Amino acid sequence: MREFRGPLPPFSPFAHFVFVLAALALAGCGSSVLGTRGETQVAPLRPTELAQSDVNRMATLGMRDNLDSLLRIADKLYRRNPAEWRRSGASSREAALSELRQAIDSATPWPELQGKRDIAALSLALSPDFTGDRVAAFVAASADMLVTAHGGKTTLYLIDSLDAQHLYNAARNIEIAVWLLSSRRNAAGQALLLADDISGLDRNLSFEREFGKVIGRLDLLAEVVTEKYRRAVITYVQNLAGGTFLQFLPVR
């Protein structure tokens, strides 16, 4: 094989043009693939946010996302358990979801929960003897429990406070509810609701992932709230020590 030792042939303008087009095409393909995975969303600035601390804002966003997750779970459960939305008397699955969303947004107690709130409502919704729309009752009770853990509010401001232990307990309540949902059986020996499915070739774990997001957000917020007060003590000690030992010295 003959070895080429001379200078490289000149790179013609046409070849350069083709090279640039190819590079742009590859870049476009890459960006389109990444674009299908979504991107972060920046919310518009509202005047009310001036009355929120960083933790307030984080708690508010977490609450919004957790309620959205619960409604997505309701939609998934309705799809796997269509008999549930029919028990509610709704004309369709979409109508049942709309009614459920309105109840959660307005903090209206779900009628089938017999006036019970918080964990008492959650216990009733997961009772084997419950005969109403279990999907709506379970999601409405879970949402009410989360709001209660946040001091009864979905939007928090500087005058509001959070209890880290209540947030931590809410995360554990969701874990317990998920376990009861998959382990309890009704009088006929059937699961209370069909959710995750690991049988056969098609594995459906979307419920577990969505519940995991809710638990993760609650645990993170509980740690942030705990760290907030711990850092306040540390900052106070640092300022106290700095005032005594970290003063500038005169140079003349």
N, C-alpha and C positions, 0 to 999 in steps of 0.2 A: 504494500500500500504506500503510495507516494505521500510524503509529508509536506504540508504547506508551510513555508517559512517566510513568505513575503508579507507585506502589510495587508491588512484586511481591506476588502473592497469597499468603496464608499457607500454609505448608507443613503440611498436615494430619497428624495422628498416623498415619493409615493409610498415607499416601504415604511417610512416614518409615519405617514398618515394612517396606513393600515395598522401599524403597531399601536398607535394611540386609540384608534377605534376599538381594537380588540381589548385593550386595557379598560376602556370605559365600559364596554359590554360586560366584561367580567366583574367590574365594580358594581354595575347595575344589578347583575344577578345576585351578587352577595348581599347588597342592600335590600333587595326584594325578599330574600329568604329571611333576613333578620327582621324585616318589617312585619312579617306575618306573625311574629311572636309577641307583638304588642310593644308598648313603650310606656314610660312613666307619664302620668298626667299631672299637670300643675293646675291646682284650683285657683280661680280668680280671688284676689284679695278683697275681703269684706271688712267694713269698718268695725264690726263686732269682734274681729280677731285681735284688735288692739287691747281688748279686755281679757285676753287669754295668754297664759304662760305657755312655754314649750310643752310642758306635761299636759296642760289643759287641751292643747291642740292635738297632741298625740292620742289622748284618751277619746276625744271627739271623733277623730278619724277612725280609731280602732272600733268604737261603737258603731259607726256607720258601716264599716266593712263587716263586722260581725253580724249585724242585722241583715245585710245583703247576703251573707253566707247562709244564714238560717232560711231565708226565702228561696235561695237556690236549692237548699236541701229539701225544702217543702216541694218544690217543683219536681225534683228527682224522685221523691217518695210518692208523689201523686202519679207519676208515670209508671212506677212499678206496682203501685197499689191503687188502681183507678176506682175501686169500690169505695175508697175513703172519701173522695170529693163528692161522690154521688150521695153519700150519707148526709152531707151538709145541705143538700137541696139545691146546690148550684147547678146552673145549666151547662157548665163546661169546666174543664180543669183551669182554664184561664180565668174564668169568673170566680172560681174558688180561691185562686191565688190573689186576685185583686181584692177580694173581701178580706182575706187574711192580712195583706199588706196594709190596708186601711186601718184595720184594728190595731196592728202593731205601731203604725205611725202615730195614731191618735191615742195610744195607751189605753184603748178600750178593752176591758176584760172580755175574754172569749166566753160566750154564753154557756157552752157545754162544760166549762170548768166549774160551774156552780158557785161562782163568786170567789173561788180560791185563787190565791196569787203565789208568785215566787215558787219555792220548792214544794209547797203543798199542792199547787196546780200541777207541777211536774210529776209528782207522785201519782196524782189522779190520772194524768194522761198516759202513764205507763202501767196503770193497773190492768191486769188481765180481764177484769170485769167491765172495763170501759167500753161502751157500745156506740159512741158517737164517732165523728170524724177525728180519728186518732192523729192523723198527720197535722191538721190545723191545731189541735189541742196541744200536741207535743211541741210544735214550733212556737206557738203563742206563749206557752208556759216557759220555754227556754228563753225567749226574748224578754219576758217579764223578769225572769231571774237575773239576766245580765244587766238590765236597767236598774234593778234593785241593788246589785253589787256596785254600781256606779253612783250610788247615792240617790237613785230615783231619777236620774237625768241622762239625756242623750247628748247634750251639749254642755260642756263645762267651762266655767270662767274663773277669774282670779279669786272670787269669793267662795268658790266651791273647793271641797277637799275630797280626797279619795282614801279609802282604807285598803292598804295593800293586802291584808289578810282576807278581806271580802273578795277581792279580785282573784286571789289565789284559790279560795274556796269555790268560786264560780267556775274556774277551769276544772277543778276536780269534779264538780257536779256534772259538767258536760261529759267528762270521761265516764262517770258512773251511769249517766243516762244512755250513752252509746252502748255500754256493756249490757244494760238491762234490755235495750232495744233488740239486741241480737241474741240474748240468752233466754229471756222470758217466753213462755208459751201461753196461748189462750186455752180455753176449755177443750178445744178440738186438737190440741197438741201442735198448733201452728205458731210460727213466729208472729209476734205482735205486728210487725211490718217487715216487708221484704226490703232489704237495703243492699249491702255489699254482697257480691256473689263471686266465690272463688272456685266454683265447680265448673267442669267443662273446659273448653278451649278459651272462651271469652271471659276474662277476669274483669270484674267491675268493682273497683275500689274507690270510686269517686266520692262516695259518702265519707269514707274514712279520711280522705285527703281534705275534704271541706271541713269536717269536724276538727281535724288537726290544725287547720288554719285558725279556727276560733280559739282553740286551747292555747296555741302558740302566742297569739296576740294578747290574751289575758295574762299569761305567765310573764311575758315581756313587760307589760304595763305594770304588773305587780312589782317586778324587780326595779323598774325605773322609779316608781313611787317610793319604794324602800330606800333606794340609793339617793333620792332627792333629800330626804331628811338626814341620812348619814353624812352626805357631803356638806350639808348645812352646818353640822357640828364641826366637821373637819375644817371647813373654811373659817368658822369662827375662831377655832384654836390657832389656825395659821395667821389670821389677822392679829390675834392677841400676841402671838409670839413675834410676829414681824414688827409690831409696834414697839417692842422692847429691845429686840436683838438685831433687827435688820434695818437700822437707821443709817442714813448716809453720814460719813464722818467729815469734819471740816478739813479743808486742804490748805488753808492759809490763816 
